[in-house]
Amino acid sequence: MKILLTGANGQLGSEIKELSLEYPELEFVYTDVDDLDICNQPALNNFIEGKNFKGIINCAAYTAVDKAEQNAGPAGLLNANAVGHLVALCQRYNMRLIQISTDYVFDGSGNRPYTEKMPVCPLSVYGKTKRAGEMEVLYSPSNSIIIRTSWLYSSFGTNFVKTMFRLGKEKECLPVVYDQVGTPTYARDLAQVCLDIMSKSGRIDTKGKLYHYSNEGVTSWYDFAQAIMDVGNLACKVKPIESKDYPTAARRPAYTVLNKTKIKADFGIEIPHWRKSLAECIEKFKND
């Protein structure tokens, strides 16, 4: 089964590339922006036509949350318009699509884990454009699903875990916000789920178009940072601060814990706790 992977050089894409060797039934074509501009509809059509793809995993996204506040146009092109192009091609060629979305579609005003049926209200340009991309999938008859995730990190690329680990070796104290609560997601765990879903024979059940996935457990950014120091055996002290003391261009939701009941039930998956996955990730890159 031939699969197109977009955003292949990002965190999730890199994890999928590495794990794909364990799925010989899937033949991947890996692309990133230098190989394929998915915002360019004619170029995308030409790339897809005649290649007999059976599925697409779209990991390409405009993820610079603060920068997006001043670049709504480019963010919308990649996070929404490009998704519409992919959805149309999937419908035309009867391909499956896995579209990755975000917890930033919620405003964070809740106090219990968000299910897929709960209303969305994104606070930022990033969240709004990712929601627009979701709508492209949800209002199409294509054989496609959305997986929302949160606080993604990996041994690849630049992310909170690697940044905290690096700074923890350089500094004696780091301020980190404690009033934003959610769940970290190891990109390798999410990659495994994407590959498992794509490798299943037959069509994806279109009645389950929207799913939530993160690791298990709940934490704050402060506690997450402290765990990074603990697991990495770093002496750096983590100082808890409020979000107002660390102003950013984009508003962040205060609470985005995701309910994963649906994806666990529909695909029979077990999800590891975030602390277990954090230890695995740090062990993988700490000697680099």
Secondary structure, DSSP 4 states (H G I P E B T S, - for coil): -EEEEESTTSHHHHHHHHHGGG-TT-EEEE--TTT--TT-HHHHHHHHTTS---EEEE------TTGGGG-HHHHHIIIIIHHHHHHHHHHHHT-EEEEEEEGGGS-S--SSPBPTTSPP---SHHHHHHHHHHHHHHTS-SEEEEEEE-SEE-SSSS-HHHHHHHHHHH-SEEEEESS-EE--EEHHHHHHHHHHHHHSSS---TT--EEE---BS-EEHHHHHHHHHHHTT--PEEEEE-GGGS--SSPPPSB-PBP-HHHHHHHT----BHHHHHHHHHHHHTT-
